[in-house]
Amino acid sequence: MFDTTEAQEIPLTKRYLQILAATSAGKYAVKVSESAGSGLWTVCVTWPDKDSAQPVLTSRGDTKIWRDVIGAIAFVKANCSTAKSVTVHVGDWQLRWQPC
């Protein structure tokens, strides 16, 4: 089982996100949001027992960004298919997906 305490210490790169998806199915949520009106999109992961969200990082340790929301959603679909929920924040709207 993937320890969420460890996850706060390990940079959440695509590789660790794949481990998280395989070992913590249904125990984490994903948020896709625009970065302060800049038109750039980020993906963050949250755990039910934590109040903060951890951003997905590049292999170099920078926050991974997308120029369009479609790219960010495609990344989440490919790498976070076992998430408890996925929420896309678009302005004042929140669009949420939860598995049936």
N, C-alpha and C positions, 0 to 999 in steps of 0.2 A: 504494500500500500504506500502511496506517495504521501509523505508527511508534510502537511501544510506549513509547519514551523520551518522545515528545511526549505520549502519553496520561497520563503521570504528572504533566505540567505543566498539561494542559487538564482542567478540571473535567468529570467523566464524567456529563453531563446526558443526558436522553433523546435529544436531538438528536445528540450525539456517540456515544451508544450505537448509534444507527441507522447512523452512518457506520462505526463499528467492525464492525457486523454485515455491512455491505456489502463492506468491504474486507479484513477479516481472518477470513473464514469458516474455522471449524475450528481457529483458532489461539488461542482464549481459552476459559476456563472460567468458569462462573457459580456462585456460592454464595448460597443463600437461607438465612438463619438468624435465629433469635429473638434480640432484643437483651437479653441478661442477664436472662432470665426475666421481662421486662416485658410480654410478650404482644404486643409490636410486632416487626415483621419488616423486615429490610433485605436488599438485594441487593448483592453485591460481585462484581467481575470480577477474574480473575487471568490472568496470562500465564505460559507455561511458563518463561520466562527470568527471571521476577521472583518473589521470595519473598513479597511483600506483596500484599494484596488492596485494590483501589480501590473504595470504595462508590459507588453511583449517587447522584447529587445532584439536588436540585430546581434549577430555574432561578435561584433566589436563593442557591444555594450550600450549603444545608443538606442533611444526609443524608436521602434520601427514605425514608419509612417507610410500612408498611402495618399496618392493625389486625388483619388475618387473613392466614394463609398462602395462602389461595386467591387473594386479590388480588395478592400478590407473585408467585405462580406464573403467574397470568394475564398479568402485566406481562412476565415473562421469556419466556413463550411468544410473546407479540406482538412483543417487541423483541430477543430474543436467539436467534432460531431457528437461527442459524448457529454457535452455541457448540459447542465440542468436547465439553463435558459440562455438565450442570446437577446440582448436589448440593443437596438440601434437608436441613438439619440440624434434627432434631426431638429435643430432649433428647439422649440418648445414641445415637440412630439417625442414620444417614446414608442417605438415599434418593437414588440416582443414576440419571440418564438419560443415555444416550449414543446418538447416531444409529446406525442399523444399517448 
